[in-house]
Amino acid sequence: MNRKGFTLIELIAVITILAVIALITIPAIFNVIDDSKLSSFTRSVEEMENMSIMDYNEFARSGDIIYTFSDNSLVCTGCDNGSDFELDFTGEIDGGSGTITVNSGEVTNLDIENSNFKAIYDDGKLVTSKK
């Protein structure tokens, strides 16, 4: 008798092999996605940091100037003749908020976070991490 097709054991073996491959690759894919989200968050915070320093230097501000970030908007509170001055910030951090303090053209304090990530200034360096 000439039989065509696969036996049940052969099909189960193939399904088992595919399941093992999936178990190995799925965590790696999720790690790549998480790493890219952290990298995007870091680049957005670095852009905010640079924008704050440029604003401080361009308008010859002095003393501690605090820039507030919320709703994807970076604002220098009370900087434009006592009113708020919004900086042209192109990055995006969903649900993010925090502050950046600049003095003498350098960032002295930074604390930006959203539901997934946090950025702080530690020993003069930007440090981002997953919450």
C-alpha positions in Angstrom: 0.0 0.0 0.0 1.3 3.4 -1.0 0.6 6.0 1.7 1.1 9.7 1.2 1.4 12.3 4.0 2.9 12.6 7.5 2.2 10.5 10.5 0.9 12.1 13.7 4.3 11.7 15.4 6.1 13.5 12.6 3.6 16.4 12.8 4.0 16.6 16.6 7.8 16.6 16.3 7.6 19.5 13.8 5.3 21.5 16.0 7.6 20.9 19.0 10.6 22.1 17.1 8.7 25.3 16.0 7.6 25.9 19.6 11.2 25.6 20.9 12.4 28.1 18.2 9.6 30.5 19.2 10.5 30.2 22.9 14.1 31.1 22.1 13.4 34.0 19.7 10.5 35.9 21.3 12.4 37.1 24.4 15.3 38.3 22.1 12.8 40.2 20.0 11.2 41.9 23.1 14.7 42.9 24.4 15.4 44.6 21.1 12.1 46.5 21.3 12.8 47.6 24.9 16.3 48.7 24.0 15.1 50.8 21.1 12.4 52.4 23.3 15.1 53.3 25.9 17.4 54.6 23.2 14.6 56.8 21.8 13.8 58.1 25.3 17.5 58.9 25.9 17.8 60.8 22.6 14.7 62.9 23.4 16.1 63.8 26.8 19.5 64.7 25.3 17.7 66.9 22.8 15.8 68.6 25.7 19.1 69.1 27.5 20.7 70.7 24.4 17.7 72.9 23.8 17.8 74.1 27.4 21.5 75.0 27.2 21.1 76.7 23.8 18.2 78.8 25.2 20.2 79.7 28.3 23.2 80.9 26.2 21.3 82.5 23.4 19.3 84.8 25.7 22.2 85.3 28.1 20.2 84.1 31.0 21.9 84.0 34.4 21.5 82.1 37.7 19.5 78.9 38.0 16.9 78.6 35.2 14.4 75.7 35.5 12.9 74.3 32.3 9.8 72.3 32.8 8.7 69.4 30.6 5.2 68.1 30.4 2.7 67.1 27.7 5.7 67.0 25.2 6.3 70.6 25.8 9.6 72.1 27.1 8.9 75.5 28.8 11.2 78.0 30.4 8.9 79.3 33.2 9.0 83.1 33.7 11.9 83.5 31.2 10.2 85.8 28.6 9.7 89.1 30.6 8.0 87.2 33.3 5.9 84.9 31.1 6.5 81.3 30.0 8.7 80.7 27.0 8.1 77.4 25.1 11.2 75.9 23.4 11.0 74.3 20.0 11.4 70.7 21.1 10.9 68.0 18.4 11.4 64.8 20.5 8.5 62.9 22.0 8.1 61.2 25.4 4.6 60.0 25.9 3.3 60.8 29.4 6.6 62.3 30.3 7.3 65.1 32.9 10.1 66.6 34.8 12.6 69.5 35.0 16.0 70.5 33.8 18.0 73.1 35.7 20.7 75.1 33.9 23.2 77.4 35.5 26.2 79.1 33.8 25.4 77.3 30.5 25.6 73.8 32.0 22.9 71.4 33.2 23.2 71.2 36.9 20.1 69.0 37.6 17.8 66.9 35.4 14.9 64.7 36.3 12.7 63.5 33.4 10.5 60.4 33.5 7.5 58.7 32.0 5.7 55.4 33.0 8.5 53.2 31.6 11.8 55.1 31.9 13.7 57.7 34.1 16.5 60.1 33.3 18.6 61.8 35.9 21.8 63.8 36.1 24.4 61.9 38.1 28.0 63.3 38.6 27.6 65.5 35.5 26.4 62.7 33.2 23.0 61.8 31.9 21.8 58.4 33.2 18.7 56.8 31.8 17.2 53.6 33.0 14.1 51.4 32.9 11.8 51.8 35.9 
